[in-house]
């Protein structure tokens, strides 16, 4: 499944979020591929990717590691299916 995640950062900036996002890249890449990260503003980004294991990604997304990092940065994420080209 191809998706786009819009990431809003209310307690930090893109660079801080990017550092956090990179910190669990190896874990994330077990469940997704073809990531493209696009900064939209100092407090917003879009990440497009293909989900290869939805159950694994769901488990990772609810992990303590991600919850703590996202809470610290005030992250909210909206995911939508990427339109076909």
Buried (B, 14 or more C-beta within 10 A) or exposed (E): EEBBBBBBBEEBBBEBBBEBBEEBEEBBEEBBEEBEBEBEEEBBBBBBBEBBEEEBBEEBBEEEEBEEBBEEBEBEEEBEEBEEE
